[in-house]
């Protein structure tokens, strides 16, 4: 909301009845210290990026061994943990790099293409 200062805890308290049935993750990210600060993600309960990948694989008959995912933030941890090849961008937060199967270069330094090359996909 432009011009507004929102406090995640106040939002969660004030709107708690409207948020029933939702999964709520609070992150704090500070780019100067590579730590998470003040990020609030609200998704329908039972849904995640990993669930989305699972459903796409199911629909198209893709084996989990053939899955790749790229991420740069804490909200990508579950997704990178789910796929066979979890790739953190070079500019990713450290906690994601720590669980990734491979860390590529920054997104603006051809990170996706470099990871494709690393895995022999191009």
N, C-alpha and C positions, 0 to 999 in steps of 0.2 A: 504494500500500500504506500504510494508515494507520499512522502512528507510525514509519515507516521512512524513512531517508534513502538514496536511491538515487543512484548515480553512473553516468551513462550509459556512460562508458568502461569501468567495471568490469562492467556488465551485458553490454556487447558482447564483452568479453574472456571472461568466465565462461561465457557462453551462445553463443559463436560457432558451435559445431557445430549447435546447435538453431535458429539463425537463418539457416542456409544457405537460399538461395532467396527471401530477403526483401529488400526495399528499405528501407534505414535512413537516415533523415534526422535529423541532430542540429541543433537550434536552441537559441539562448540568448535569452531574452526578459526584459528588465527594464522593467516598466511605468513606473518613475520616469524612465527615460531613453529610452523608446520603442524599446528594443532587445531582441532575442531572447536568452533565457537558459534553459538547462536544459529543453529540450523534446526528447523522443525519440519519433519516430514510426516504427512498424514496420508495413510493409504487404507483402503478397505481391508479389514482383518482377513487374513488368509491369502493375501496377494503380496507378491514381491517380484523383483526382477528374476530371481531364481525360479519362481513358480511360472513366470512367463516363458522362460527358456524351456522348462520342463514341458509345458503345453505345446510349444512350437515343435519341439523334438517329437513329441507324441503324434501330433497331427501330420508331420512330414516324414515320419519314420527315420529320424536322425538318431544315431547311437550317441550316447553321452560321451563316448571316447572321441567323437568327432566335433566336439564343441569348444569354442573359443569365446572369451569375453574380455573386453577392455574396460578399465575403470580408472578413476582418479580420486575418488572421495570415499569417505567412510560408508556411505550408503551403497557402495559396490561390494562390500566385503562378502555378503551372503552369495551374491551372484558369482564372484570369482572363486569362492569356495565350492560352489556347486558344479561348475563346468570342469571339463578335463584339463583345459589350458587357460588358467586365469592370468591375465596380463595387466600389470599396472603400468600406467604411463609414467614417464620419467618425472613429470611434475605432480605425481600423485602424493597424497598424504602418506607419511611413513607407515602408519598402521596398515595401509593397504599393500604397500610394497613388501611388508613383512610376511604377508600371507600369500602373495602372488607366486605363481610358478615361474614367471619371467617378468623382469622389469625392462621395458623398452625406453627409448628416448622420449623427450617431451613431445607433447602433441604438436607443437609448432616446429618441431625438428624432425618431422616425418616419422613419428613414433609408431603409427599404425603400420605404415609400409615397412618399417624396419622390423617390426615383430612378424609380419607376414614373411619377410625374407628369412628371419631366424628360424621359423617353423617350416621353411621350404614350401610355402604356399604360393609364392611368386618368384 
